[in-house]
């Protein structure tokens, strides 16, 4: 299992002691990015959205969901992610005549909340991860450790505006290389498993 403390130590060591102590959001952004871009880690669930129904118990509908990476309505662009407080605020100001195509979602206590309430039936495609996108409980295997470290270095340098820096160029390339390498490894494992199964 990948340890947050190891990532923090590596980030401070590789980028020169930056004195960073809290990198939770950075790690979570990298985990989300990896999940969105690696087909073997990305899963999808199709949700039938009903007129006027904005709450869906995903623990019952798809118990494998641990974190939502995106939601698309009828194949469109991903809708916005909002907090539960923002959802409640929007819901309080909504009337029956205020139903439209959902533009935002919140995932809270295994429940999906859509805003605004749907005005007709839609198909929601939920991109999700079966592992937590949580810095304190990184569910990826150790083969992803270097990718997570390089991704954190890259995103940290982006956050402080140093994208022209040689370090950013190095970590941008290293991050992409680590992801590609792990995808190749995953593909080889799958084809070997298929060969054993067919053999």
C-alpha positions in Angstrom: 0.0 0.0 0.0 1.2 3.5 -0.8 1.8 5.7 2.2 1.1 9.4 2.3 4.1 10.1 4.5 6.4 8.6 1.9 4.9 10.8 -0.8 5.3 13.9 1.3 9.0 13.0 2.1 9.7 12.3 -1.6 8.1 15.6 -2.7 10.1 17.7 -0.2 13.3 15.8 -1.1 12.9 15.9 -4.9 11.9 19.6 -5.1 14.2 20.9 -2.5 12.7 21.1 1.0 9.6 23.2 0.3 8.4 22.7 3.9 5.1 21.2 2.7 3.2 19.5 5.4 -0.3 19.0 3.9 -0.5 17.4 0.5 -3.9 15.6 0.8 -5.6 17.6 -1.9 -2.6 17.2 -4.2 -2.6 13.4 -3.8 -6.4 13.3 -4.3 -6.0 15.3 -7.5 -3.3 12.9 -8.8 -5.4 9.8 -7.9 -8.4 11.3 -9.7 -6.2 12.0 -12.7 -4.8 8.5 -12.8 -8.2 6.9 -12.4 -9.7 9.0 -15.3 -6.8 8.2 -17.6 -6.0 4.6 -17.0 -8.7 2.3 -18.6 -7.9 -0.6 -16.2 -8.7 1.6 -13.2 -11.7 3.5 -14.7 -15.1 1.9 -14.4 -18.6 3.1 -15.5 -22.1 2.6 -14.3 -25.2 3.6 -16.3 -27.9 5.2 -14.3 -31.5 5.7 -15.5 -32.4 9.2 -14.3 -36.1 9.6 -13.5 -38.2 12.8 -13.9 -38.2 14.8 -10.6 -35.9 12.3 -8.8 -32.6 13.9 -7.7 -31.4 11.3 -5.1 -30.0 7.9 -5.9 -28.6 5.3 -3.4 -25.5 4.1 -5.1 -24.7 1.7 -2.3 -27.7 -0.3 -3.5 -27.4 0.3 -7.2 -23.7 -0.2 -7.6 -21.9 -1.2 -4.3 -18.5 -1.2 -6.0 -18.4 2.6 -6.2 -15.9 4.2 -3.8 -15.4 7.5 -5.6 -17.0 9.3 -8.5 -14.6 10.7 -11.1 -17.2 12.2 -13.4 -20.8 12.1 -14.5 -22.1 12.7 -18.0 -25.8 13.2 -18.8 -26.9 11.7 -22.2 -23.2 11.5 -23.3 -22.5 15.2 -22.9 -19.7 16.9 -21.1 -19.0 16.1 -17.5 -21.3 18.0 -15.1 -20.0 20.0 -12.2 -19.2 18.5 -8.8 -20.6 20.4 -5.8 -20.5 20.0 -2.1 -23.5 18.7 -0.1 -24.0 22.2 1.4 -24.2 23.6 -2.1 -26.6 21.0 -3.1 -28.9 21.7 -0.2 -28.7 25.5 -0.9 -29.7 24.9 -4.6 -32.5 22.4 -3.6 -34.0 24.9 -1.1 -34.3 27.5 -3.9 -35.8 25.2 -6.5 -39.5 24.9 -7.4 -41.2 22.2 -9.5 -41.0 24.5 -12.4 -37.3 24.8 -11.8 -36.6 21.3 -13.2 -34.0 21.1 -15.9 -31.3 18.8 -17.2 -28.9 18.2 -14.3 -25.9 20.4 -14.3 -24.2 19.4 -11.1 -23.8 16.5 -8.7 -22.8 15.7 -5.2 -21.8 12.3 -3.8 -22.4 12.1 -0.1 -22.9 9.1 2.2 -23.1 6.7 -0.8 -25.9 8.8 -2.3 -25.8 10.6 -5.6 -27.6 14.0 -5.5 -28.3 15.7 -8.8 -29.1 19.4 -9.3 -31.4 20.7 -10.5 -34.1 18.0 -10.3 -34.5 16.3 -13.7 -37.2 17.6 -16.0 -37.4 14.4 -18.0 -35.7 11.0 -18.2 -32.0 11.0 -18.9 -29.1 8.5 -19.0 -26.3 9.2 -16.6 -22.9 7.7 -17.2 -21.0 7.6 -13.9 -17.3 7.2 -14.1 -16.0 5.8 -10.9 -13.2 4.1 -9.0 -13.6 1.0 -6.9 -10.9 2.3 -4.6 -11.0 5.4 -2.4 -9.5 8.6 -3.8 -8.3 9.5 -0.4 -4.8 10.6 0.7 -5.1 8.7 4.0 -6.2 5.5 2.4 -4.5 5.2 -1.0 -6.0 2.1 -2.6 -3.6 1.7 -5.5 -0.9 -1.0 -5.4 2.8 -0.1 -4.9 3.5 -0.3 -8.6 1.7 3.1 -8.8 3.9 4.8 -6.1 6.4 6.4 -8.4 3.5 7.7 -10.7 1.8 9.2 -7.7 5.0 10.9 -6.5 5.8 12.3 -10.0 2.2 13.4 -10.4 2.3 15.2 -7.0 5.6 16.9 -8.0 4.2 18.0 -11.3 0.9 19.3 -9.9 2.7 21.1 -7.0 4.9 22.9 -9.5 1.9 23.8 -11.6 0.1 25.2 -8.5 3.0 27.5 -7.7 3.3 28.7 -11.3 6.5 27.0 -12.3 5.4 25.2 -15.4 8.4 26.5 -17.4 10.8 25.2 -14.8 13.1 22.3 -15.8 11.8 20.3 -12.9 8.2 20.6 -14.1 9.2 19.4 -17.6 11.0 16.4 -16.0 8.1 15.4 -13.7 5.5 16.0 -16.4 7.4 13.5 -18.6 8.2 11.1 -15.8 4.5 11.1 -14.7 3.3 10.2 -18.3 6.1 7.6 -18.6 5.1 5.9 -15.3 1.4 5.8 -16.2 2.3 4.3 -19.7 4.6 1.7 -18.1 2.0 0.6 -15.6 -0.6 0.4 -18.3 1.7 -1.8 -20.3 2.4 -4.0 -17.3 -1.4 -4.3 -16.6 -2.0 -5.2 -20.3 0.7 -7.9 -20.2 -0.8 -9.4 -17.0 -4.2 -9.5 -18.6 -3.0 -11.1 -21.8 -1.0 -13.7 -19.9 -4.0 -14.5 -17.8 -6.1 -14.8 -21.0 -3.4 -17.1 -22.6 -3.5 -19.3 -19.5 -7.3 -19.3 -19.6 -7.4 -20.2 -23.3 -4.5 -22.6 -23.1 
